[in-house]
């Protein structure tokens, strides 16, 4: 045996399968791509700044007409839950001020209402 340092061959630290570290780079690339792809979904699910609308509070409830509702003249307002809303008649009828109406639907900031039946 020759212990002379000059005769030693440098050891090859490369993987035996010829991979050259490509597999590790692929795994890191896939992990980063997965994080980028799922970030918007996770952000949306964790966003606590979503403000609920008033729609669930007023739909199918009774309101008082504060301004005569006339679809042809684009006038009308109702008061419900401490707020005054722009209102339109669901069936096109003119509804007098002071009448009680039921809120049928909401489009944007307008409530569509139907006059309540008057008790005999």
C-alpha positions as CSV (number, residue, x, y, z in Angstrom):
1,X,0.0,0.0,0.0
2,X,1.2,3.4,-0.9
3,X,0.2,6.1,1.6
4,X,1.7,8.8,-0.4
5,X,-0.8,11.8,-0.7
6,X,0.3,12.5,-4.2
7,X,-1.0,9.1,-5.4
8,X,-4.5,9.5,-3.9
9,X,-7.3,10.0,-6.3
10,X,-9.8,12.8,-5.4
11,X,-13.1,11.3,-4.2
12,X,-16.1,11.8,-6.4
13,X,-19.0,13.1,-4.3
14,X,-21.5,13.1,-7.2
15,X,-24.5,10.8,-6.8
16,X,-24.1,7.4,-8.4
17,X,-27.4,7.7,-10.4
18,X,-26.2,10.7,-12.5
19,X,-28.8,13.0,-10.9
20,X,-26.5,15.9,-10.2
21,X,-29.0,17.4,-7.7
22,X,-31.8,17.9,-10.3
23,X,-34.3,16.0,-8.2
24,X,-33.8,18.3,-5.2
25,X,-34.3,21.3,-7.4
26,X,-37.4,19.8,-8.9
27,X,-38.9,19.3,-5.4
28,X,-38.1,22.8,-4.4
29,X,-39.6,24.2,-7.6
30,X,-42.8,22.1,-7.1
31,X,-43.1,23.3,-3.5
32,X,-42.7,26.9,-4.5
33,X,-45.2,26.5,-7.4
34,X,-47.8,24.9,-5.0
35,X,-47.4,27.7,-2.5
36,X,-47.9,30.3,-5.3
37,X,-50.9,28.5,-6.7
38,X,-52.7,28.0,-3.3
39,X,-51.9,31.5,-1.8
40,X,-55.0,33.3,-3.4
41,X,-57.3,30.6,-2.1
42,X,-55.9,30.6,1.4
43,X,-55.9,34.4,1.4
44,X,-59.6,34.5,0.5
45,X,-60.5,31.9,3.1
46,X,-58.6,33.7,5.8
47,X,-59.8,37.2,5.0
48,X,-61.8,38.5,7.9
49,X,-62.6,41.9,6.4
50,X,-65.7,40.7,4.6
51,X,-68.6,42.9,5.7
52,X,-72.1,41.3,5.6
53,X,-74.7,43.3,3.7
54,X,-78.1,44.5,5.1
55,X,-80.0,42.2,2.6
56,X,-80.5,39.4,5.1
57,X,-81.8,41.9,7.6
58,X,-84.5,43.5,5.4
59,X,-85.6,40.9,2.9
60,X,-89.2,39.6,3.5
61,X,-89.7,42.1,6.3
62,X,-92.3,44.9,6.6
63,X,-91.3,48.5,6.0
64,X,-93.1,51.9,6.1
65,X,-93.3,54.0,2.9
66,X,-91.9,57.4,3.7
67,X,-92.1,58.8,0.1
68,X,-94.8,57.7,-2.4
69,X,-93.5,54.9,-4.5
70,X,-94.1,55.6,-8.2
71,X,-92.0,53.6,-10.7
72,X,-92.9,55.9,-13.6
73,X,-91.6,59.0,-11.8
74,X,-88.7,57.1,-10.2
75,X,-89.7,58.1,-6.7
76,X,-90.1,56.2,-3.5
77,X,-88.5,55.4,-0.2
78,X,-89.1,53.1,2.7
79,X,-87.9,53.1,6.3
80,X,-86.8,49.9,7.9
81,X,-84.3,48.8,10.5
82,X,-83.4,52.5,11.2
83,X,-82.5,53.3,7.6
84,X,-84.2,54.9,4.7
85,X,-83.9,53.0,1.4
86,X,-84.8,53.9,-2.2
87,X,-87.8,51.7,-3.1
88,X,-89.6,50.6,-6.2
89,X,-92.9,48.8,-6.6
90,X,-92.5,45.1,-7.6
91,X,-95.7,45.1,-9.6
92,X,-95.7,48.7,-10.8
93,X,-98.5,49.9,-8.6
94,X,-98.3,53.4,-7.0
95,X,-98.0,53.0,-3.2
96,X,-99.0,55.9,-1.1
97,X,-96.9,57.4,1.7
98,X,-97.6,55.8,5.1
99,X,-98.5,52.4,3.6
100,X,-96.9,49.2,4.9
101,X,-95.0,47.1,2.4
102,X,-93.2,43.8,2.3
103,X,-89.7,43.8,0.9
104,X,-89.5,41.3,-2.0
105,X,-86.0,41.7,-3.3
106,X,-83.0,44.0,-3.5
107,X,-81.1,45.2,-6.5
108,X,-78.0,47.2,-5.6
109,X,-79.3,49.8,-3.1
110,X,-82.9,49.7,-4.2
111,X,-85.6,47.6,-2.5
112,X,-88.5,46.2,-4.5
113,X,-91.6,46.1,-2.4
114,X,-95.2,44.8,-2.5
115,X,-98.0,46.5,-0.7
116,X,-99.3,44.5,2.2
117,X,-102.9,43.4,2.2
118,X,-105.1,45.6,4.4
119,X,-106.9,43.8,7.2
120,X,-110.7,44.3,7.0
